[in-house]
Amino acid sequence: MAMGSGTDMKIISLVLIVLGIGLAVWGHQLSDSVGSQLTQALTGSDTDKVMTLYIAGLASFVVGIYLFTRN
């Protein structure tokens, strides 16, 4: 049973949505680490790794939502 391309896109979009949420949660957990809190205290901003995870998570989530809602 071969799946149609519409079903394939839905699966890919759901994977991207879950991946985006996972990356954002991982970034949030990483921002609570001691090293990250020290960096925040000294510089006033999040570490590069935390920001990278947030941005990648958001991008993955948005692309996943777009692909899921597209006909």
GROMACS elastic network, one bead per residue, 0.5 to 0.9 nm:
[ bonds ]
;  ai    aj funct       b0    kb
    3     6     6  0.80761   500
    3     7     6  0.61622   500
    3     8     6  0.66543   500
    4     7     6  0.54057   500
    4     8     6  0.63963   500
    4     9     6  0.88274   500
    5     9     6  0.61381   500
    5    10     6  0.86173   500
    6     9     6  0.51919   500
    6    10     6  0.63219   500
    6    11     6  0.87827   500
    6    71     6  0.80716   500
    7    10     6  0.50659   500
    7    11     6  0.62988   500
    7    12     6  0.86620   500
    8    11     6  0.51898   500
    8    12     6  0.62087   500
    8    13     6  0.85603   500
    9    12     6  0.50167   500
    9    13     6  0.59385   500
    9    14     6  0.84871   500
    9    67     6  0.68196   500
    9    68     6  0.72247   500
   10    13     6  0.50699   500
   10    14     6  0.61331   500
   10    15     6  0.85977   500
   10    64     6  0.87311   500
   10    67     6  0.71823   500
   10    68     6  0.55505   500
   10    69     6  0.88074   500
   11    14     6  0.51678   500
   11    15     6  0.62194   500
   11    16     6  0.86788   500
   11    68     6  0.85554   500
   12    15     6  0.50883   500
   12    16     6  0.62319   500
   12    17     6  0.86765   500
   12    64     6  0.74971   500
   12    67     6  0.81830   500
   12    68     6  0.84976   500
   13    16     6  0.50417   500
   13    17     6  0.61730   500
   13    18     6  0.86660   500
   13    61     6  0.85894   500
   13    63     6  0.74095   500
   13    65     6  0.66581   500
   13    66     6  0.79228   500
   13    67     6  0.55206   500
   13    68     6  0.53682   500
   14    17     6  0.50158   500
   14    18     6  0.61797   500
   14    19     6  0.84292   500
   14    64     6  0.62910   500
   14    65     6  0.80039   500
   14    67     6  0.88106   500
   14    68     6  0.72046   500
   15    18     6  0.52095   500
   15    19     6  0.59696   500
   15    20     6  0.84848   500
   15    64     6  0.74882   500
   16    20     6  0.59555   500
   16    21     6  0.85731   500
   16    57     6  0.89041   500
   16    60     6  0.53913   500
   16    61     6  0.59862   500
   16    62     6  0.85322   500
   16    63     6  0.71793   500
   16    65     6  0.82448   500
   17    20     6  0.51236   500
   17    21     6  0.62987   500
   17    22     6  0.85693   500
   17    57     6  0.85651   500
   17    60     6  0.63663   500
   17    62     6  0.75515   500
   17    63     6  0.78379   500
   17    65     6  0.66693   500
   18    21     6  0.51835   500
   18    22     6  0.60626   500
   18    23     6  0.86290   500
   18    60     6  0.86207   500
   18    61     6  0.74361   500
   18    64     6  0.85537   500
   19    23     6  0.61144   500
   19    24     6  0.85993   500
   19    57     6  0.69374   500
   19    60     6  0.67937   500
   19    61     6  0.73098   500
   20    23     6  0.52130   500
   20    24     6  0.62418   500
   20    25     6  0.86489   500
   20    53     6  0.89302   500
   20    54     6  0.85820   500
   20    56     6  0.69799   500
   20    58     6  0.59144   500
   20    59     6  0.71519   500
   20    62     6  0.81605   500
   20    64     6  0.82216   500
   21    24     6  0.51709   500
   21    25     6  0.61676   500
   21    26     6  0.85543   500
   21    57     6  0.61098   500
   21    58     6  0.77974   500
   21    60     6  0.83629   500
   21    61     6  0.67297   500
   22    25     6  0.51577   500
   22    26     6  0.60696   500
   22    27     6  0.85500   500
   22    57     6  0.71846   500
   23    26     6  0.50043   500
   23    27     6  0.60850   500
   23    28     6  0.85731   500
   23    53     6  0.55471   500
   23    54     6  0.67039   500
   23    55     6  0.88283   500
   23    56     6  0.70335   500
   23    58     6  0.83256   500
   23    60     6  0.88235   500
   24    27     6  0.50521   500
   24    28     6  0.61870   500
   24    29     6  0.86754   500
   24    50     6  0.87723   500
   24    53     6  0.60759   500
   24    54     6  0.50206   500
   24    55     6  0.80665   500
   24    56     6  0.79354   500
   24    57     6  0.50350   500
   24    58     6  0.71776   500
   25    29     6  0.61857   500
   25    30     6  0.85177   500
   25    53     6  0.87195   500
   25    54     6  0.83726   500
   25    57     6  0.85705   500
   26    29     6  0.51235   500
   26    30     6  0.60790   500
   26    31     6  0.85830   500
   26    50     6  0.83660   500
   26    53     6  0.72716   500
   26    54     6  0.85507   500
   27    31     6  0.61099   500
   27    32     6  0.88833   500
   27    49     6  0.77019   500
   27    51     6  0.73760   500
   27    52     6  0.81075   500
   27    53     6  0.51881   500
   27    54     6  0.58932   500
   27    57     6  0.86136   500
   28    31     6  0.51030   500
   28    32     6  0.67940   500
   28    50     6  0.73058   500
   28    53     6  0.86424   500
   28    54     6  0.79488   500
   29    32     6  0.54294   500
   29    33     6  0.71174   500
   29    50     6  0.89600   500
   30    33     6  0.53557   500
   30    34     6  0.89294   500
   30    35     6  0.89980   500
   30    36     6  0.71436   500
   30    49     6  0.84563   500
   30    50     6  0.64879   500
   31    34     6  0.83606   500
   31    35     6  0.85132   500
   31    36     6  0.54677   500
   31    37     6  0.68299   500
   31    40     6  0.88947   500
   31    46     6  0.70968   500
   31    47     6  0.77925   500
   31    50     6  0.61644   500
   32    35     6  0.84755   500
   32    36     6  0.65926   500
   32    37     6  0.63807   500
   33    36     6  0.52994   500
   33    37     6  0.61488   500
   33    38     6  0.86326   500
   34    37     6  0.51037   500
   34    38     6  0.61397   500
   34    39     6  0.86464   500
   35    38     6  0.51153   500
   35    39     6  0.62636   500
   35    40     6  0.86371   500
   35    47     6  0.89346   500
   36    39     6  0.50245   500
   36    40     6  0.61135   500
   36    41     6  0.85570   500
   36    46     6  0.68087   500
   36    47     6  0.61447   500
   36    50     6  0.83092   500
   37    41     6  0.60804   500
   37    42     6  0.86349   500
   37    46     6  0.81334   500
   37    47     6  0.89441   500
   38    41     6  0.50504   500
   38    42     6  0.62420   500
   38    43     6  0.85328   500
   39    42     6  0.51984   500
   39    43     6  0.58237   500
   39    44     6  0.72912   500
   39    45     6  0.72325   500
   39    46     6  0.69606   500
   39    47     6  0.66336   500
   40    43     6  0.53633   500
   40    46     6  0.55692   500
   40    47     6  0.73689   500
   41    44     6  0.56034   500
   41    45     6  0.79672   500
   42    45     6  0.83405   500
   43    46     6  0.81348   500
   46    49     6  0.82366   500
   46    50     6  0.63277   500
   46    51     6  0.65227   500
   47    50     6  0.53892   500
   47    51     6  0.63989   500
   47    52     6  0.86539   500
   48    51     6  0.51395   500
   48    52     6  0.59888   500
   48    53     6  0.86030   500
   49    52     6  0.50156   500
   49    53     6  0.62043   500
   49    54     6  0.86363   500
   50    53     6  0.51972   500
   50    54     6  0.62372   500
   50    55     6  0.86791   500
   51    54     6  0.50341   500
   51    55     6  0.60936   500
   51    56     6  0.84617   500
   52    55     6  0.52058   500
   52    56     6  0.59640   500
   52    57     6  0.83148   500
   53    56     6  0.51687   500
   53    57     6  0.58484   500
   53    58     6  0.84269   500
   54    57     6  0.51367   500
   54    58     6  0.61051   500
   54    59     6  0.85894   500
   55    58     6  0.51308   500
   55    59     6  0.60837   500
   55    60     6  0.85170   500
   56    59     6  0.51215   500
   56    60     6  0.60280   500
   56    61     6  0.84396   500
   57    60     6  0.51998   500
   57    61     6  0.60282   500
   57    62     6  0.85647   500
   58    61     6  0.50712   500
   58    62     6  0.60644   500
   58    63     6  0.85591   500
   59    62     6  0.52228   500
   59    63     6  0.61464   500
   59    64     6  0.84451   500
   60    63     6  0.52841   500
   60    64     6  0.60198   500
   60    65     6  0.86238   500
   61    64     6  0.50484   500
   61    65     6  0.61651   500
   61    66     6  0.85807   500
   62    65     6  0.51397   500
   62    66     6  0.61185   500
   62    67     6  0.86204   500
   63    66     6  0.50152   500
   63    67     6  0.61084   500
   63    68     6  0.84618   500
   64    67     6  0.52122   500
   64    68     6  0.60251   500
   64    69     6  0.86268   500
   65    68     6  0.50317   500
   65    69     6  0.61301   500
   65    70     6  0.84575   500
   66    69     6  0.53852   500
   66    70     6  0.60129   500
   67    70     6  0.51950   500
   67    71     6  0.81968   500
   68    71     6  0.79869   500
